[in-house]
Amino acid sequence: MAPSTDAGDSPVSRRAALASGVAAATALAGCGGVDEIRDAVNPRTYHSDAELGDPPEPWPTPGHDALRTGYRDTETGLPEDPTIERVGPGGGDFYEKAPMVDSEAVYAPIWKQAQPEYVRAFVATARDGDARWRHDWSESSGAAAPTLHGETAFLTRAGETMAVDRRTGEIRWSYAAGTVPSTPTAVGDRLYLGGKSLLALDGVTGERLWTADAVPDHAGELAATEDTVFAASDGTLFALDAADGSVRWEVGIEQATRASPVVGEETIGLMGSDGLLQARSRADGSERWSVQFDRAAQAPPAIADGVVYAVDEEPYACRAYDAESGEELWDTDLGVGSEDRPAVDPETVYVPNGETLDCLDRESGEIRQRVPLELDTFSQHGIALADGSVFFVGQRDGESGVYRIA
């Protein structure tokens, strides 16, 4: 099907929209001009329908699922003496994002500013290391972590989101919206994007469904169910109706957050911008409890089976709390390390600390295993749990990429 642009995102006709765009040309000429006019008039470029379905296992989106829980209900089971190997390109100078993994491939963005090569791309690499597809762009902007949904990968960089076939990389549609810190969130047939506005798109066609005007300047990750979208913006936590973006409830939170809400069965966990771990009711946003961590603690928690797991910065530790009461269940000192979000399976809490991957018993917090990483740098945006493997972005001997522990 030949590419076509679509102005069907508003009730005005295409002819009227084009006329409005021409009238706006003078105002926009000094700040990007043609591109801004194009995006305002025709934010969607349509090629073909995206094929949706269930999110593919094992790790399709940051935090594993659209609720950002960090929990996968299948045991990972690393061997006693695992190996570490580089399986593909990924990462960058400033925007190192966690890789996403399906049964066949690993997906990650690259953003490198260093000479002699400037690289800005999304890449898909088969799990055996063979290159699958790559999308480059020329603008000096980073990228969000991808989201996999059905047969589609949703890719966001600053100002643009694309739906591509996750096996071939063929572009299905693109939309002029999205921001680097906000991973696209897919639930059912809807896709939610952060940015200057919080948007809902039809995931199949890329058409805009609604804009949540009540949530301004939303730059962080979202969490969502079939019925509700959860977003934190400017010190307020929102629950929005997924059908039309109307506000179900909104509450001020004690400390604003740069990280995504993490949504359990009854509790929403938030890590504040100055290290305040906060628990809120999923039903109405009311406060349940809070615990002050070190001010440098930034990583979102994980939540599974009524327990919240969070990483402190100083002293560097992982702690577990009862999600309803806030009772501390265990506190494990991890020594010196870099902060990262934990990932959880039925038996183990995985905490990367830069020098090692620490594997803690979920019930007791006891360190069962420490896997030496021997890396120059390690992404602070999380890991992906797969069957018998852990994937992450890091750098070894000056070479950034996606690495696998197995």
Secondary structure, DSSP 8 states (H G I E B T S, - for coil): ---EEE-TTSSS-HHHHHHHHHHTHHHHGGGTTHHHHHHHH--EEESS-----S--SEE-STTSSTT---B-SS-----SS--EEEEE--EESS-----EEESSEEEEEEEE--TT--EEEEEEEETTS-EEEEEE--SS--B---EEETTEEEEEETTEEEEEETTT--EEEEES---TT---EEETTEEEE-EEEEEEEETTT--EEEEEEEEEEE-S--EE-SSEEEEEETTEEEEEETTT--EEEEEE-SS--SS--EE-SSEEEEE-TTSEEEEEETTT--EEEEEE--TT-----EEETTEEEEEEETTEEEEEEETTT--EEEEEE--S------EE-SSEEEEE-SSEEEEEETTT--EEEEEE---SEE-SS--EEETTEEEEEEEETTEEEEEEE-
